Amino acid sequence: MGEMIRMTMSDGAEIAVYHAEPTGERRGGLVLIQEIFGVTDHIRELCDEYAADGYEVLAPALFDREHPGFEAEYIGADFDRAVQLARELHPFTQSLKDAQSCIDTLKPNGPVFITGYCYGGSVAWAMAGISDDLAAASCYYGSLIPTLYADKPPKCATIAHFGRYDQGIPMEGVEALIAKGHPTAQIFVYDANHGFNSDRRKDYHEHSAELARERTLALFRACGG
């Protein structure tokens, strides 16, 4: 349904962005932020699914400056390279700027939403806290949310999804985040592990993935989408 295009970001760099046009009536724009593994077939499939629900979707290939065309498997050397890109080579602040560039492209045509997975979940929450141009955000198991961004409430209506058995995001941190009671945010915990939304991963949990998606679409529609 969608296609890879080239877009110029705020720093002048031209990177690949997956663009999916909405099917039927346009409900709004959606910026979809990748996992550390790049704009993989799974991410592109998610974009197409949201487009089928009426959203114009942009998914920037965040690591294009450091590793053009990067798409990784979930194991072995690919996994190691993904971690290196996310934690060492690519500035997190650049991801925020690229997300805002995509928001700026979409916002003349109506409300803009954001969602993200893993690394992208952290980006989505961070953007909800700094951007004035988002109608709502849905953030999947972003490890920085309960740590670096726990005290930074979103400016827009935001939901976050975490797996109860996620070894990389301890429940103590998630519970502490819930206890903060940010009025703009609602936190959901699922009986699942990290990456439960991806049917390419061993920890895929179909019920949790479907419920999180239902909640995401309900939020977007309640916020004008």
C-alpha positions in Angstrom: 0.0 0.0 0.0 2.7 2.5 0.9 6.1 3.4 -0.6 9.5 4.6 0.5 10.0 8.3 -0.4 12.8 10.7 0.4 12.2 13.7 2.8 14.5 16.5 3.9 14.8 16.8 7.6 15.4 20.0 9.7 19.2 19.5 9.6 19.1 19.3 5.8 19.7 15.6 5.6 17.6 13.6 3.2 16.4 10.3 4.6 14.0 7.6 3.6 10.5 7.7 4.9 7.8 5.1 4.4 4.6 6.9 3.3 1.2 5.3 3.3 -1.9 7.1 2.0 -5.2 6.7 3.8 -7.9 4.4 2.5 -11.3 6.1 2.3 -12.0 9.2 4.4 -8.8 10.7 5.8 -9.0 10.8 9.6 -5.6 12.5 10.2 -1.9 12.2 10.0 0.2 9.6 11.9 3.9 9.6 12.6 4.9 6.0 13.3 8.3 5.5 14.9 10.3 2.4 14.3 11.9 -0.1 16.7 15.7 -0.2 16.9 15.6 -2.6 13.9 14.7 0.0 11.3 11.7 0.5 9.0 11.3 -3.3 8.6 8.6 -5.2 6.8 6.8 -5.3 10.2 6.9 -1.5 10.6 5.7 -1.0 7.0 2.9 -3.5 7.6 1.8 -1.5 10.7 1.8 1.7 8.6 -0.4 0.0 5.9 -2.8 -1.1 8.6 -3.2 2.4 10.0 -3.6 3.7 6.5 -6.4 1.3 6.0 -8.0 2.8 9.1 -7.9 6.3 7.5 -4.6 7.7 8.5 -1.8 9.2 6.3 1.3 7.7 7.8 4.9 8.7 7.8 7.6 6.4 9.2 11.1 8.0 9.1 14.1 5.7 8.7 15.9 7.3 11.7 19.2 5.6 11.2 19.6 6.5 7.6 22.4 9.0 8.3 24.5 6.3 10.1 23.4 3.2 8.2 21.3 3.9 5.0 18.7 1.3 4.4 19.1 -0.4 7.8 16.7 -3.3 8.4 17.7 -5.9 11.0 16.7 -9.3 12.3 16.0 -9.7 16.0 19.0 -11.8 16.7 22.8 -12.1 16.3 24.9 -9.5 14.6 21.9 -7.6 13.3 20.7 -7.2 16.9 24.1 -6.0 18.0 24.2 -3.4 15.2 20.7 -2.2 16.1 21.7 -1.6 19.7 24.9 0.2 18.6 23.0 2.5 16.3 20.4 3.3 18.9 22.6 3.7 21.9 25.9 4.9 20.5 25.9 6.3 17.0 22.5 8.0 16.5 21.6 10.9 18.8 18.2 10.4 20.4 17.6 14.2 20.0 17.9 13.7 16.3 15.1 11.2 16.3 12.9 13.8 18.0 13.8 16.4 15.4 13.0 14.0 12.6 9.7 13.1 14.2 8.8 16.8 14.4 9.7 17.2 10.7 7.2 14.5 9.8 4.6 16.2 12.1 5.2 19.5 10.3 4.6 17.8 7.0 1.3 16.3 8.1 -0.2 19.1 10.3 -1.5 21.4 7.5 -4.0 18.7 6.6 -5.6 18.0 10.0 -4.8 16.5 13.4 -1.6 14.6 13.8 -1.0 11.6 16.0 2.1 9.6 16.9 2.8 6.0 17.8 6.0 4.1 18.3 7.4 0.7 19.3 10.3 0.0 21.6 12.8 2.7 20.8 10.0 4.4 19.0 7.8 4.2 22.1 10.3 6.4 23.9 10.4 8.8 21.0 6.6 9.0 20.9 6.3 9.8 24.7 9.1 12.3 24.5 7.4 14.0 21.5 4.1 14.2 23.4 5.9 16.1 26.0 7.6 18.7 23.8 5.5 19.1 20.7 2.6 21.5 20.5 1.4 19.9 17.3 0.1 16.5 18.4 -3.5 15.5 19.1 -2.6 12.2 20.9 0.1 9.7 21.3 0.3 5.9 21.8 3.6 4.6 23.1 4.6 0.9 23.1 7.1 -0.4 25.7 9.6 2.4 25.5 12.3 1.8 28.1 13.1 5.5 28.6 9.5 6.4 29.6 9.7 5.2 33.2 13.3 6.4 33.6 14.4 9.5 31.7 10.9 10.8 30.9 8.9 9.8 33.9 8.7 13.3 35.3 7.8 14.9 32.0 4.0 14.8 31.5 2.7 14.7 27.9 1.1 17.9 26.6 -1.5 15.8 24.6 -3.7 12.8 25.5 -1.2 9.9 25.7 -1.4 6.1 26.4 1.6 3.8 27.1 1.7 0.0 26.8 4.0 -2.2 28.8 4.4 -5.9 29.2 4.3 -7.3 32.8 7.1 -9.7 32.1 9.4 -7.4 30.2 12.9 -8.0 31.7 14.2 -4.8 30.1 11.5 -2.5 31.7 11.1 -3.5 35.3 7.5 -3.2 36.7 8.8 -1.2 39.6 9.5 1.6 37.2 6.2 1.3 35.4 4.3 1.3 38.7 6.2 4.4 39.8 5.2 6.0 36.5 1.5 5.1 37.1 1.8 6.5 40.7 2.8 9.9 39.3 -0.8 10.2 38.0 0.0 12.5 35.0 -3.5 13.8 34.0 -2.8 13.6 30.3 -1.5 10.0 30.4 -2.9 6.5 31.0 -0.7 3.5 31.4 -1.7 0.0 30.5 0.0 -3.2 31.6 -0.4 -6.5 29.7 0.3 -10.1 30.6 3.1 -10.2 28.0 6.7 -9.6 27.4 8.7 -7.0 25.5 7.8 -6.7 21.8 4.4 -8.3 22.3 3.0 -6.3 19.3 5.2 -7.9 16.7 4.2 -11.2 15.2 7.7 -11.6 14.0 9.0 -12.0 17.5 8.9 -15.0 19.8 7.2 -12.8 22.5 4.3 -11.9 20.3 1.1 -12.0 22.3 -1.9 -11.7 20.0 -4.5 -10.7 22.6 -2.4 -8.0 24.0 -1.5 -6.7 20.6 -5.1 -6.5 19.5 -6.2 -4.8 22.8 -3.4 -2.3 22.6 -4.4 -1.5 19.0 -8.0 -1.1 19.9 -7.1 1.3 22.7 -4.8 3.2 20.3 -7.5 3.7 17.7 -10.1 4.6 20.3 -7.8 7.3 21.6 -7.0 8.7 18.2 -10.7 8.9 17.3 -11.6 10.5 20.7 -9.0 13.2 19.9 -10.4 14.1 16.4 -9.0 11.2 14.3 
